[in-house]
Amino acid sequence: MADTPIRDRYDAFFKVDFSPLLRQDQPQGAAERSAYADEFAAHALGQIDKKLGRLIELMEQGAMKS
């Protein structure tokens, strides 16, 4: 895949806890800060969705065995 370095950078970025994006040399407006927070929230929700999907699969497999 051609965008592997970009994907790797985003994966590393999202693995750390959220913190406001502060740049002393380049102040950001509310729209930029909101977009940054929205991206972080969307990523976190995606991770929750994956984990819940896997949990449901395991519960269904357990129910079939019973």
C-alpha positions as CSV (number, residue, x, y, z in Angstrom):
1,M,0.0,0.0,0.0
2,A,1.4,3.4,-1.0
3,D,0.3,5.2,2.1
4,T,1.9,2.9,4.7
5,P,4.2,5.6,6.1
6,I,1.3,8.0,6.5
7,R,-0.9,5.2,8.1
8,D,2.0,4.3,10.5
9,R,2.3,7.9,11.5
10,Y,-1.4,8.2,12.2
11,D,-1.4,4.9,14.1
12,A,1.5,6.1,16.3
13,F,-0.3,9.5,16.8
14,F,-3.6,8.0,18.0
15,K,-1.9,5.5,20.4
16,V,-1.1,8.2,22.8
17,D,-3.7,9.9,25.0
18,F,-5.5,12.9,23.7
19,S,-3.9,16.3,24.4
20,P,-4.8,19.6,22.9
21,L,-2.6,20.5,19.9
22,L,-0.6,23.5,21.1
23,R,1.8,25.3,18.9
24,Q,3.4,28.4,20.3
25,D,4.6,29.6,16.9
26,Q,1.3,29.0,15.1
27,P,-1.9,29.6,17.2
28,Q,-4.9,27.7,16.0
29,G,-8.5,28.8,15.9
30,A,-11.4,27.0,17.4
31,A,-12.2,25.3,14.1
32,E,-8.8,23.6,13.9
33,R,-8.9,22.5,17.6
34,S,-12.4,21.1,17.1
35,A,-11.4,19.2,14.0
36,Y,-8.4,17.8,15.9
37,A,-10.6,16.7,18.8
38,D,-13.2,15.2,16.4
39,E,-10.6,13.1,14.6
40,F,-9.3,11.8,17.9
41,A,-12.9,11.0,19.1
42,A,-13.7,9.3,15.8
43,H,-10.6,7.1,16.1
44,A,-11.4,6.2,19.7
45,L,-15.0,5.3,18.8
46,G,-13.7,3.1,16.0
47,Q,-11.4,1.2,18.4
48,I,-14.4,0.7,20.8
49,D,-16.5,-0.6,17.9
50,K,-13.8,-3.1,16.9
51,K,-13.5,-4.4,20.5
52,L,-17.2,-4.6,21.0
53,G,-17.6,-6.4,17.7
54,R,-15.0,-9.0,18.8
55,L,-16.7,-9.3,22.2
56,I,-20.0,-10.0,20.6
57,E,-18.4,-12.7,18.3
58,L,-17.0,-14.4,21.4
59,M,-20.3,-14.3,23.2
60,E,-22.1,-15.7,20.2
61,Q,-19.6,-18.5,19.9
62,G,-20.0,-19.3,23.6
63,A,-23.8,-19.3,23.3
64,M,-23.6,-21.8,20.4
65,K,-21.4,-24.1,22.4
66,S,-23.9,-24.2,25.3
